[in-house]
Amino acid sequence: MRLDCPLCGPRDLREFTPRGAAVHARRPEGETWSEAWHHHLHLRDNPAGRSEELWYHGSGCTAWLIVERDTATHEVFSVRLAAEGGA
């Protein structure tokens, strides 16, 4: 799979690190371990199909990107800079 970085152009997947869904639930209040923290950290959705994910281009321009792709087929629909909004 290749991602088309808006700053660097088409790059091999190995240059990027996925960081999960582009839109996360808010962090629970407090610093003490709780059931809310357990759910936040360990019980996230893992949808099959089209989704937006946050990726880091660590071996390139070091930009944070929002990648819209199908998690079942790995088809990439769009790649944009996270700094441009939407995350």
MARVEX-51620 format. One record per atom (N, C-alpha, C, O, CB): x, y, z; atom name; residue in one letter. Coordinates in Angstrom, 1 decimal. Glycine has a CB too. Layout:
+--------+--------+--------+------+------+
:     px :     py :     pz : name : resn :
+--------+--------+--------+------+------+
:      X :      Y :      Z :   CA :    A :
...
+--------+--------+--------+------+------+
***
This chain:
+--------+--------+--------+------+------+
:     px :     py :     pz : name : resn :
+--------+--------+--------+------+------+
:    0.8 :   -1.2 :    0.0 :    N :    M :
:    0.0 :    0.0 :    0.0 :   CA :    M :
:    0.9 :    1.2 :    0.0 :    C :    M :
:    1.9 :    1.3 :    0.6 :    O :    M :
:   -1.0 :    0.0 :    1.2 :   CB :    M :
:    0.5 :    2.3 :   -0.7 :    N :    R :
:    1.2 :    3.5 :   -0.8 :   CA :    R :
:    0.2 :    4.6 :   -0.3 :    C :    R :
:   -1.0 :    4.6 :   -0.6 :    O :    R :
:    1.8 :    3.8 :   -2.2 :   CB :    R :
:    0.8 :    5.6 :    0.3 :    N :    L :
:    0.0 :    6.8 :    0.7 :   CA :    L :
:    0.5 :    8.0 :   -0.1 :    C :    L :
:    1.8 :    8.2 :   -0.2 :    O :    L :
:    0.0 :    7.1 :    2.2 :   CB :    L :
:   -0.3 :    8.9 :   -0.6 :    N :    D :
:    0.1 :   10.1 :   -1.3 :   CA :    D :
:    0.1 :   11.2 :   -0.3 :    C :    D :
:   -0.9 :   11.9 :   -0.1 :    O :    D :
:   -0.9 :   10.3 :   -2.5 :   CB :    D :
:    1.3 :   11.4 :    0.3 :    N :    C :
:    1.5 :   12.5 :    1.2 :   CA :    C :
:    1.3 :   13.9 :    0.5 :    C :    C :
:    1.9 :   14.1 :   -0.5 :    O :    C :
:    2.9 :   12.4 :    1.9 :   CB :    C :
:    0.5 :   14.8 :    1.1 :    N :    P :
:    0.3 :   16.1 :    0.4 :   CA :    P :
:    1.6 :   16.9 :    0.3 :    C :    P :
:    1.6 :   17.8 :   -0.6 :    O :    P :
:   -0.7 :   16.9 :    1.2 :   CB :    P :
:    2.6 :   16.6 :    1.1 :    N :    L :
:    3.8 :   17.4 :    1.1 :   CA :    L :
:    4.9 :   16.7 :    0.3 :    C :    L :
:    5.8 :   17.3 :   -0.3 :    O :    L :
:    4.3 :   17.7 :    2.5 :   CB :    L :
:    5.0 :   15.3 :    0.4 :    N :    C :
:    6.1 :   14.6 :   -0.2 :   CA :    C :
:    5.7 :   13.8 :   -1.4 :    C :    C :
:    6.6 :   13.3 :   -2.2 :    O :    C :
:    6.6 :   13.6 :    0.8 :   CB :    C :
:    4.4 :   13.6 :   -1.7 :    N :    G :
:    4.0 :   12.8 :   -2.9 :   CA :    G :
:    3.8 :   11.3 :   -2.5 :    C :    G :
:    3.8 :   11.0 :   -1.3 :    O :    G :
:    5.0 :   12.9 :   -4.0 :   CB :    G :
:    3.7 :   10.4 :   -3.4 :    N :    P :
:    3.4 :    9.0 :   -3.1 :   CA :    P :
:    4.6 :    8.4 :   -2.4 :    C :    P :
:    5.8 :    8.6 :   -2.8 :    O :    P :
:    3.2 :    8.2 :   -4.5 :   CB :    P :
:    4.3 :    7.7 :   -1.3 :    N :    R :
:    5.3 :    7.1 :   -0.5 :   CA :    R :
:    4.9 :    5.7 :    0.0 :    C :    R :
:    3.7 :    5.4 :    0.0 :    O :    R :
:    5.6 :    8.0 :    0.8 :   CB :    R :
:    5.9 :    4.9 :    0.3 :    N :    D :
:    5.6 :    3.5 :    0.7 :   CA :    D :
:    5.0 :    3.6 :    2.1 :    C :    D :
:    5.4 :    4.4 :    2.9 :    O :    D :
:    6.9 :    2.7 :    0.7 :   CB :    D :
:    4.2 :    2.6 :    2.4 :    N :    L :
:    3.5 :    2.6 :    3.7 :   CA :    L :
:    4.5 :    2.5 :    4.9 :    C :    L :
:    4.1 :    3.0 :    6.0 :    O :    L :
:    2.6 :    1.4 :    3.8 :   CB :    L :
:    5.6 :    1.9 :    4.7 :    N :    R :
:    6.6 :    1.8 :    5.8 :   CA :    R :
:    7.1 :    3.1 :    6.4 :    C :    R :
:    7.7 :    3.2 :    7.4 :    O :    R :
:    7.8 :    1.0 :    5.4 :   CB :    R :
:    6.9 :    4.2 :    5.7 :    N :    E :
:    7.3 :    5.6 :    6.1 :   CA :    E :
:    6.3 :    6.1 :    7.2 :    C :    E :
:    6.6 :    7.1 :    7.8 :    O :    E :
:    7.4 :    6.5 :    5.0 :   CB :    E :
:    5.1 :    5.5 :    7.3 :    N :    F :
:    4.0 :    6.1 :    8.1 :   CA :    F :
:    3.7 :    5.2 :    9.3 :    C :    F :
:    4.0 :    4.0 :    9.3 :    O :    F :
:    2.8 :    6.2 :    7.3 :   CB :    F :
:    3.2 :    5.8 :   10.4 :    N :    T :
:    2.7 :    5.1 :   11.5 :   CA :    T :
:    1.3 :    5.4 :   11.8 :    C :    T :
:    0.9 :    6.6 :   12.0 :    O :    T :
:    3.6 :    5.4 :   12.8 :   CB :    T :
:    0.4 :    4.4 :   11.8 :    N :    P :
:   -1.0 :    4.7 :   12.0 :   CA :    P :
:   -1.2 :    4.9 :   13.5 :    C :    P :
:   -0.6 :    4.3 :   14.4 :    O :    P :
:   -1.9 :    3.5 :   11.6 :   CB :    P :
:   -2.1 :    5.8 :   13.8 :    N :    R :
:   -2.4 :    6.2 :   15.2 :   CA :    R :
:   -3.9 :    6.0 :   15.6 :    C :    R :
:   -4.3 :    6.5 :   16.7 :    O :    R :
:   -2.0 :    7.6 :   15.5 :   CB :    R :
:   -4.7 :    5.3 :   14.8 :    N :    G :
:   -6.0 :    5.1 :   15.1 :   CA :    G :
:   -7.0 :    6.0 :   14.5 :    C :    G :
:   -6.7 :    6.8 :   13.6 :    O :    G :
:   -6.2 :    5.1 :   16.6 :   CB :    G :
:   -8.3 :    6.0 :   14.9 :    N :    A :
:   -9.3 :    6.8 :   14.4 :   CA :    A :
:   -9.0 :    8.2 :   14.5 :    C :    A :
:   -8.4 :    8.7 :   15.4 :    O :    A :
:  -10.7 :    6.5 :   15.1 :   CB :    A :
:   -9.4 :    9.0 :   13.4 :    N :    A :
:   -9.1 :   10.4 :   13.4 :   CA :    A :
:   -9.9 :   11.2 :   14.4 :    C :    A :
:   -9.5 :   12.2 :   14.9 :    O :    A :
:   -9.4 :   11.0 :   12.0 :   CB :    A :
:  -11.1 :   10.6 :   14.8 :    N :    V :
:  -11.9 :   11.3 :   15.8 :   CA :    V :
:  -12.1 :   10.3 :   17.0 :    C :    V :
:  -12.7 :    9.3 :   16.9 :    O :    V :
:  -13.3 :   11.7 :   15.2 :   CB :    V :
:  -11.5 :   10.7 :   18.1 :    N :    H :
:  -11.6 :    9.9 :   19.3 :   CA :    H :
:  -12.6 :   10.4 :   20.3 :    C :    H :
:  -12.9 :   11.6 :   20.3 :    O :    H :
:  -10.2 :    9.8 :   20.0 :   CB :    H :
:  -13.1 :    9.5 :   21.2 :    N :    A :
:  -13.9 :   10.0 :   22.3 :   CA :    A :
:  -13.1 :   10.8 :   23.2 :    C :    A :
:  -11.8 :   10.6 :   23.3 :    O :    A :
:  -14.6 :    8.7 :   23.0 :   CB :    A :
:  -13.7 :   11.6 :   24.0 :    N :    R :
:  -13.0 :   12.5 :   24.9 :   CA :    R :
:  -12.4 :   11.6 :   26.0 :    C :    R :
:  -13.0 :   10.6 :   26.4 :    O :    R :
:  -13.9 :   13.5 :   25.5 :   CB :    R :
:  -11.2 :   12.0 :   26.5 :    N :    R :
:  -10.6 :   11.3 :   27.6 :   CA :    R :
:  -11.4 :   11.4 :   28.9 :    C :    R :
:  -12.0 :   12.4 :   29.2 :    O :    R :
:   -9.2 :   11.8 :   27.9 :   CB :    R :
:  -11.5 :   10.3 :   29.7 :    N :    P :
:  -12.2 :   10.4 :   31.0 :   CA :    P :
:  -11.5 :   11.4 :   31.9 :    C :    P :
:  -10.4 :   11.7 :   31.8 :    O :    P :
:  -12.3 :    9.0 :   31.6 :   CB :    P :
:  -12.3 :   11.9 :   32.8 :    N :    E :
:  -11.8 :   12.8 :   33.9 :   CA :    E :
:  -11.0 :   12.0 :   34.9 :    C :    E :
:  -11.2 :   10.8 :   35.1 :    O :    E :
:  -13.0 :   13.5 :   34.6 :   CB :    E :
:  -10.0 :   12.7 :   35.5 :    N :    G :
:   -9.3 :   12.1 :   36.6 :   CA :    G :
:   -8.1 :   11.3 :   36.1 :    C :    G :
:   -8.0 :   10.9 :   34.9 :    O :    G :
:  -10.1 :   11.3 :   37.4 :   CB :    G :
:   -7.2 :   11.0 :   37.0 :    N :    E :
:   -6.0 :   10.3 :   36.7 :   CA :    E :
:   -6.0 :    8.9 :   37.3 :    C :    E :
:   -5.1 :    8.1 :   37.1 :    O :    E :
:   -4.8 :   11.0 :   37.2 :   CB :    E :
:   -7.0 :    8.6 :   38.1 :    N :    T :
:   -7.1 :    7.3 :   38.8 :   CA :    T :
:   -7.8 :    6.3 :   37.9 :    C :    T :
:   -8.7 :    6.6 :   37.2 :    O :    T :
:   -7.9 :    7.4 :   40.1 :   CB :    T :
:   -7.3 :    5.1 :   37.9 :    N :    W :
:   -7.8 :    4.0 :   37.0 :   CA :    W :
:   -9.3 :    3.8 :   37.4 :    C :    W :
:   -9.7 :    3.7 :   38.5 :    O :    W :
:   -7.0 :    2.7 :   37.2 :   CB :    W :
:  -10.1 :    3.7 :   36.3 :    N :    S :
:  -11.5 :    3.5 :   36.5 :   CA :    S :
:  -12.1 :    2.7 :   35.3 :    C :    S :
:  -11.4 :    2.4 :   34.4 :    O :    S :
:  -12.3 :    4.8 :   36.6 :   CB :    S :
:  -13.3 :    2.3 :   35.4 :    N :    E :
:  -14.0 :    1.6 :   34.3 :   CA :    E :
:  -14.0 :    2.5 :   33.1 :    C :    E :
:  -13.9 :    2.0 :   32.0 :    O :    E :
:  -15.4 :    1.2 :   34.8 :   CB :    E :
:  -14.2 :    3.8 :   33.3 :    N :    A :
:  -14.2 :    4.7 :   32.1 :   CA :    A :
:  -12.9 :    4.7 :   31.4 :    C :    A :
:  -12.9 :    4.7 :   30.2 :    O :    A :
:  -14.6 :    6.1 :   32.6 :   CB :    A :
:  -11.8 :    4.6 :   32.2 :    N :    W :
:  -10.5 :    4.6 :   31.5 :   CA :    W :
:  -10.3 :    3.2 :   30.8 :    C :    W :
:   -9.7 :    3.2 :   29.7 :    O :    W :
:   -9.4 :    4.8 :   32.6 :   CB :    W :
:  -10.7 :    2.2 :   31.4 :    N :    H :
:  -10.6 :    0.8 :   30.8 :   CA :    H :
:  -11.4 :    0.9 :   29.4 :    C :    H :
:  -10.8 :    0.4 :   28.4 :    O :    H :
:  -11.3 :   -0.3 :   31.7 :   CB :    H :
:  -12.6 :    1.4 :   29.4 :    N :    H :
:  -13.3 :    1.5 :   28.1 :   CA :    H :
:  -12.6 :    2.4 :   27.1 :    C :    H :
:  -12.5 :    2.1 :   25.9 :    O :    H :
:  -14.7 :    2.0 :   28.4 :   CB :    H :
:  -12.1 :    3.5 :   27.6 :    N :    H :
:  -11.4 :    4.4 :   26.7 :   CA :    H :
:  -10.2 :    3.8 :   26.0 :    C :    H :
:   -9.9 :    4.1 :   24.8 :    O :    H :
:  -11.0 :    5.7 :   27.4 :   CB :    H :
:   -9.4 :    3.1 :   26.8 :    N :    L :
:   -8.1 :    2.6 :   26.3 :   CA :    L :
:   -8.2 :    1.2 :   25.6 :    C :    L :
:   -7.5 :    1.0 :   24.6 :    O :    L :
:   -7.2 :    2.4 :   27.4 :   CB :    L :
:   -9.2 :    0.4 :   26.0 :    N :    H :
:   -9.2 :   -1.0 :   25.5 :   CA :    H :
:  -10.4 :   -1.4 :   24.7 :    C :    H :
:  -10.3 :   -2.5 :   24.0 :    O :    H :
:   -9.0 :   -1.9 :   26.7 :   CB :    H :
:  -11.5 :   -0.7 :   24.8 :    N :    L :
:  -12.7 :   -1.2 :   24.1 :   CA :    L :
:  -13.2 :   -0.2 :   23.1 :    C :    L :
:  -14.3 :    0.3 :   23.1 :    O :    L :
:  -13.8 :   -1.3 :   25.2 :   CB :    L :
:  -12.3 :    0.0 :   22.1 :    N :    R :
:  -12.6 :    0.9 :   21.0 :   CA :    R :
:  -13.2 :    0.2 :   19.9 :    C :    R :
:  -13.0 :   -1.0 :   19.7 :    O :    R :
:  -11.3 :    1.7 :   20.5 :   CB :    R :
:  -14.0 :    0.9 :   19.1 :    N :    D :
:  -14.6 :    0.3 :   17.9 :   CA :    D :
:  -13.4 :    0.0 :   16.9 :    C :    D :
:  -12.4 :    0.7 :   16.8 :    O :    D :
:  -15.6 :    1.3 :   17.2 :   CB :    D :
:  -13.7 :   -1.1 :   16.1 :    N :    N :
:  -12.7 :   -1.5 :   15.1 :   CA :    N :
:  -13.6 :   -1.8 :   13.8 :    C :    N :
:  -13.8 :   -2.9 :   13.5 :    O :    N :
:  -11.9 :   -2.8 :   15.5 :   CB :    N :
:  -14.1 :   -0.7 :   13.2 :    N :    P :
:  -15.0 :   -0.9 :   12.1 :   CA :    P :
:  -14.4 :   -1.5 :   10.9 :    C :    P :
:  -13.2 :   -1.1 :   10.5 :    O :    P :
:  -15.7 :    0.4 :   11.8 :   CB :    P :
:  -15.1 :   -2.3 :   10.2 :    N :    A :
:  -14.7 :   -2.8 :    8.9 :   CA :    A :
:  -15.4 :   -1.9 :    7.8 :    C :    A :
:  -16.6 :   -1.7 :    7.9 :    O :    A :
:  -15.1 :   -4.3 :    8.6 :   CB :    A :
:  -14.6 :   -1.3 :    6.9 :    N :    G :
:  -15.2 :   -0.4 :    5.9 :   CA :    G :
:  -14.5 :    0.9 :    5.9 :    C :    G :
:  -13.4 :    1.1 :    6.4 :    O :    G :
:  -16.7 :   -0.3 :    6.1 :   CB :    G :
:  -15.2 :    1.9 :    5.4 :    N :    R :
:  -14.7 :    3.2 :    5.2 :   CA :    R :
:  -14.5 :    3.9 :    6.5 :    C :    R :
:  -15.5 :    4.0 :    7.3 :    O :    R :
:  -15.5 :    4.0 :    4.2 :   CB :    R :
:  -13.3 :    4.5 :    6.8 :    N :    S :
:  -13.1 :    5.2 :    8.0 :   CA :    S :
:  -12.0 :    6.2 :    7.8 :    C :    S :
:  -11.3 :    6.2 :    6.8 :    O :    S :
:  -12.8 :    4.3 :    9.2 :   CB :    S :
:  -11.9 :    7.2 :    8.7 :    N :    E :
:  -10.8 :    8.2 :    8.7 :   CA :    E :
:   -9.9 :    7.8 :    9.8 :    C :    E :
:  -10.3 :    7.6 :   11.0 :    O :    E :
:  -11.3 :    9.6 :    8.8 :   CB :    E :
:   -8.6 :    7.8 :    9.5 :    N :    E :
:   -7.6 :    7.5 :   10.5 :   CA :    E :
:   -6.5 :    8.5 :   10.5 :    C :    E :
:   -6.2 :    9.2 :    9.6 :    O :    E :
:   -6.9 :    6.1 :   10.2 :   CB :    E :
:   -5.8 :    8.7 :   11.7 :    N :    L :
:   -4.7 :    9.6 :   11.9 :   CA :    L :
:   -3.4 :    8.8 :   11.7 :    C :    L :
:   -3.2 :    7.8 :   12.3 :    O :    L :
:   -4.8 :   10.2 :   13.3 :   CB :    L :
:   -2.6 :    9.3 :   10.8 :    N :    W :
:   -1.3 :    8.7 :   10.4 :   CA :    W :
:   -0.2 :    9.7 :   10.6 :    C :    W :
:   -0.4 :   10.9 :   10.4 :    O :    W :
:   -1.3 :    8.1 :    9.0 :   CB :    W :
:    1.0 :    9.2 :   11.0 :    N :    Y :
:    2.2 :   10.1 :   11.2 :   CA :    Y :
:    3.2 :    9.8 :   10.2 :    C :    Y :
:    3.6 :    8.6 :   10.0 :    O :    Y :
:    2.7 :   10.0 :   12.6 :   CB :    Y :
:    3.7 :   10.7 :    9.4 :    N :    H :
:    4.7 :   10.5 :    8.4 :   CA :    H :
:    6.1 :   10.7 :    9.0 :    C :    H :
:    6.8 :   11.7 :    8.7 :    O :    H :
:    4.6 :   11.5 :    7.2 :   CB :    H :
:    6.5 :    9.8 :    9.9 :    N :    G :
:    7.7 :    9.9 :   10.7 :   CA :    G :
:    9.0 :    9.8 :    9.9 :    C :    G :
:   10.0 :   10.3 :   10.3 :    O :    G :
:    7.7 :    8.9 :   11.7 :   CB :    G :
:    9.0 :    9.0 :    8.8 :    N :    S :
:   10.2 :    8.8 :    8.0 :   CA :    S :
:   10.2 :    9.7 :    6.8 :    C :    S :
:   10.8 :    9.5 :    5.7 :    O :    S :
:   10.3 :    7.4 :    7.5 :   CB :    S :
:    9.4 :   10.8 :    6.9 :    N :    G :
:    9.3 :   11.8 :    5.8 :   CA :    G :
:    9.3 :   13.2 :    6.3 :    C :    G :
:   10.2 :   13.6 :    7.0 :    O :    G :
:    8.1 :   11.5 :    4.9 :   CB :    G :
:    8.2 :   13.9 :    6.1 :    N :    C :
:    8.1 :   15.3 :    6.4 :   CA :    C :
:    7.6 :   15.5 :    7.9 :    C :    C :
:    7.5 :   16.6 :    8.3 :    O :    C :
:    7.1 :   16.0 :    5.5 :   CB :    C :
:    7.3 :   14.5 :    8.6 :    N :    T :
:    6.8 :   14.5 :   10.0 :   CA :    T :
:    5.5 :   15.1 :   10.2 :    C :    T :
:    5.1 :   15.6 :   11.2 :    O :    T :
:    7.8 :   15.2 :   10.9 :   CB :    T :
:    4.7 :   15.1 :    9.1 :    N :    A :
:    3.3 :   15.7 :    9.2 :   CA :    A :
:    2.4 :   14.6 :    9.7 :    C :    A :
:    2.5 :   13.4 :    9.6 :    O :    A :
:    2.9 :   16.2 :    7.8 :   CB :    A :
:    1.3 :   15.1 :   10.4 :    N :    W :
:    0.2 :   14.3 :   10.8 :   CA :    W :
:   -0.8 :   14.4 :    9.6 :    C :    W :
:   -1.2 :   15.5 :    9.2 :    O :    W :
:   -0.4 :   14.8 :   12.1 :   CB :    W :
:   -1.3 :   13.2 :    9.3 :    N :    L :
:   -2.3 :   13.1 :    8.1 :   CA :    L :
:   -3.6 :   12.5 :    8.5 :    C :    L :
:   -3.6 :   11.6 :    9.4 :    O :    L :
:   -1.6 :   12.4 :    7.0 :   CB :    L :
:   -4.6 :   12.8 :    7.8 :    N :    I :
:   -5.9 :   12.1 :    8.0 :   CA :    I :
:   -6.1 :   11.3 :    6.7 :    C :    I :
:   -6.1 :   11.9 :    5.6 :    O :    I :
:   -7.1 :   13.1 :    8.2 :   CB :    I :
:   -6.1 :   10.0 :    6.9 :    N :    V :
:   -6.2 :    9.1 :    5.7 :   CA :    V :
:   -7.6 :    8.5 :    5.7 :    C :    V :
:   -8.0 :    7.8 :    6.7 :    O :    V :
:   -5.1 :    8.0 :    5.8 :   CB :    V :
:   -8.4 :    8.7 :    4.7 :    N :    E :
:   -9.7 :    8.1 :    4.5 :   CA :    E :
:   -9.5 :    6.8 :    3.7 :    C :    E :
:   -9.0 :    6.9 :    2.5 :    O :    E :
:  -10.7 :    9.0 :    3.9 :   CB :    E :
:   -9.8 :    5.7 :    4.3 :    N :    R :
:   -9.6 :    4.4 :    3.6 :   CA :    R :
:  -10.6 :    3.4 :    4.0 :    C :    R :
:  -11.3 :    3.5 :    5.0 :    O :    R :
:   -8.1 :    3.9 :    3.8 :   CB :    R :
:  -10.6 :    2.3 :    3.3 :    N :    D :
:  -11.5 :    1.2 :    3.6 :   CA :    D :
:  -10.6 :    0.2 :    4.4 :    C :    D :
:   -9.6 :   -0.3 :    3.8 :    O :    D :
:  -12.1 :    0.5 :    2.3 :   CB :    D :
:  -11.0 :   -0.1 :    5.6 :    N :    T :
:  -10.2 :   -1.0 :    6.5 :   CA :    T :
:  -10.3 :   -2.4 :    6.0 :    C :    T :
:   -9.4 :   -3.3 :    6.5 :    O :    T :
:  -10.6 :   -0.8 :    7.9 :   CB :    T :
:  -11.2 :   -2.8 :    5.2 :    N :    A :
:  -11.4 :   -4.2 :    4.8 :   CA :    A :
:  -10.6 :   -4.4 :    3.5 :    C :    A :
:   -9.9 :   -5.5 :    3.3 :    O :    A :
:  -12.8 :   -4.5 :    4.5 :   CB :    A :
:  -10.6 :   -3.5 :    2.6 :    N :    T :
:   -9.9 :   -3.6 :    1.3 :   CA :    T :
:   -8.6 :   -2.9 :    1.2 :    C :    T :
:   -7.8 :   -3.1 :    0.3 :    O :    T :
:  -10.8 :   -3.2 :    0.2 :   CB :    T :
:   -8.3 :   -1.9 :    2.1 :    N :    H :
:   -7.1 :   -1.1 :    2.2 :   CA :    H :
:   -7.1 :    0.0 :    1.0 :    C :    H :
:   -6.1 :    0.6 :    0.8 :    O :    H :
:   -5.9 :   -1.9 :    2.1 :   CB :    H :
:   -8.3 :    0.1 :    0.3 :    N :    E :
:   -8.3 :    1.2 :   -0.7 :   CA :    E :
:   -8.3 :    2.5 :    0.0 :    C :    E :
:   -9.0 :    2.8 :    0.9 :    O :    E :
:   -9.6 :    1.0 :   -1.5 :   CB :    E :
:   -7.4 :    3.4 :   -0.5 :    N :    V :
:   -7.2 :    4.8 :    0.0 :   CA :    V :
:   -8.1 :    5.7 :   -0.8 :    C :    V :
:   -7.9 :    5.8 :   -2.1 :    O :    V :
:   -5.7 :    5.2 :    0.1 :   CB :    V :
:   -8.9 :    6.5 :   -0.2 :    N :    F :
:   -9.8 :    7.5 :   -0.9 :   CA :    F :
:   -9.2 :    8.9 :   -0.9 :    C :    F :
:   -9.3 :    9.6 :   -1.8 :    O :    F :
:  -11.2 :    7.5 :   -0.3 :   CB :    F :
:   -8.6 :    9.3 :    0.2 :    N :    S :
:   -8.0 :   10.6 :    0.3 :   CA :    S :
:   -7.0 :   10.6 :    1.4 :    C :    S :
:   -7.0 :    9.9 :    2.4 :    O :    S :
:   -9.1 :   11.7 :    0.6 :   CB :    S :
:   -6.0 :   11.6 :    1.3 :    N :    V :
:   -5.0 :   11.9 :    2.3 :   CA :    V :
:   -4.9 :   13.4 :    2.4 :    C :    V :
:   -4.7 :   14.1 :    1.4 :    O :    V :
:   -3.6 :   11.2 :    2.0 :   CB :    V :
:   -5.1 :   13.9 :    3.6 :    N :    R :
:   -5.0 :   15.4 :    3.8 :   CA :    R :
:   -4.2 :   15.7 :    5.1 :    C :    R :
:   -4.1 :   14.8 :    6.0 :    O :    R :
:   -6.4 :   16.0 :    3.8 :   CB :    R :
:   -3.7 :   16.9 :    5.2 :    N :    L :
:   -3.0 :   17.3 :    6.4 :   CA :    L :
:   -4.0 :   17.4 :    7.5 :    C :    L :
:   -5.0 :   18.1 :    7.4 :    O :    L :
:   -2.2 :   18.6 :    6.1 :   CB :    L :
:   -3.6 :   16.9 :    8.7 :    N :    A :
:   -4.5 :   17.0 :    9.9 :   CA :    A :
:   -4.6 :   18.5 :   10.3 :    C :    A :
:   -5.6 :   18.9 :   10.9 :    O :    A :
:   -4.0 :   16.2 :   11.0 :   CB :    A :
:   -3.5 :   19.3 :   10.0 :    N :    A :
:   -3.5 :   20.7 :   10.4 :   CA :    A :
:   -4.6 :   21.5 :    9.6 :    C :    A :
:   -4.9 :   22.6 :   10.1 :    O :    A :
:   -2.1 :   21.2 :   10.2 :   CB :    A :
:   -5.0 :   20.9 :    8.5 :    N :    E :
:   -6.1 :   21.6 :    7.8 :   CA :    E :
:   -7.5 :   21.4 :    8.3 :    C :    E :
:   -8.4 :   22.0 :    7.8 :    O :    E :
:   -6.0 :   21.2 :    6.3 :   CB :    E :
:   -7.6 :   20.7 :    9.4 :    N :    G :
:   -8.8 :   20.5 :   10.1 :   CA :    G :
:   -9.4 :   19.1 :    9.8 :    C :    G :
:   -9.0 :   18.4 :    8.9 :    O :    G :
:   -9.8 :   21.5 :    9.7 :   CB :    G :
:  -10.5 :   18.8 :   10.5 :    N :    G :
:  -11.2 :   17.6 :   10.3 :   CA :    G :
:  -10.8 :   16.5 :   11.3 :    C :    G :
:  -11.4 :   15.5 :   11.3 :    O :    G :
:  -10.9 :   17.1 :    9.0 :   CB :    G :
:   -9.8 :   16.7 :   12.2 :    N :    A :
:   -9.5 :   15.7 :   13.2 :   CA :    A :
:   -9.9 :   16.2 :   14.6 :    C :    A :
:   -9.7 :   15.4 :   15.5 :    O :    A :
:   -8.0 :   15.4 :   13.2 :   CB :    A :
+--------+--------+--------+------+------+
***
